[in-house]
């Protein structure tokens, strides 16, 4: 399939996944690296309460809050 036909399928809202090699797919700038951060116990407890309230993990809430802050700083 050429790029023009592929673009037409996409623009028409057709399912294009059968034309993709998802085994090789990756999101740019989304590679991960593990870090260690020492956080005071009171912060961890607060994070856990908020994460529980939202029904997410502690790691998820930390990532979201960091991303929001970095986005704000980028503006």
N, C-alpha and C positions, 0 to 999 in steps of 0.2 A: 504494500500500500504506500502511495506517495504522500508527502506532507499535506498537499492540498486536499486530498480526499479525507485524510485524518482530521484536518482542521474543520472540514465541512461536517463530519460526523459529530465532532465535539460541539460545534456551534449550534447544531440542531438538537443538542441534548441527548444524543444517542450514547449508549454504553460503549466506551472505548477500551475498557479493561482487557478485552480479549486480544487487543492489538499491542498490549504493553508487556514487557518482560519485567514483572514485578519483583523477581528474584534479584535484580540488579538495581532496583529503585532505591533512592535515598534522598533525604531532605537536606538541601544545602545548608550549611552553617548550623546543623542540628546534631553534630557529633557530640558525644558526651565524654566528660572527664570527671572522675571521682575526686572530690576534695574533702578534707577534714576541717571542720570549723568548731572551735570550742565556744559553746553558748552557755550563759548562766542558766541555772536550773529554773529560775522564775520565768525566763523567756520560753524555755521548753514547755513548761506547764501551761503558759498562756497560748503558745502555738497549738498544743494538744487540745486545749479547750475549744479554740476557734476551729481547728480542723474537724473535731468531733461535731461541732455545731453545724458545719457545712457538709459533713459526710464525706470528707476527703482525708487523705493521709497527711501527716506532718510534712513530708517531703514535697507533696503537691502544693501545699499552701506556701511553703518557702519559695518554691520555684515561681509561682504566680506572682507573689509579692515582689520578688526580686525583678522579674520581667516588667512589672508595672512601673517600678521605680526607675529602672534603666530606660524605659520608654519615655518617662517624664523628663529625665535628664537629657535625653536626646533631642528634645524639642527646643 
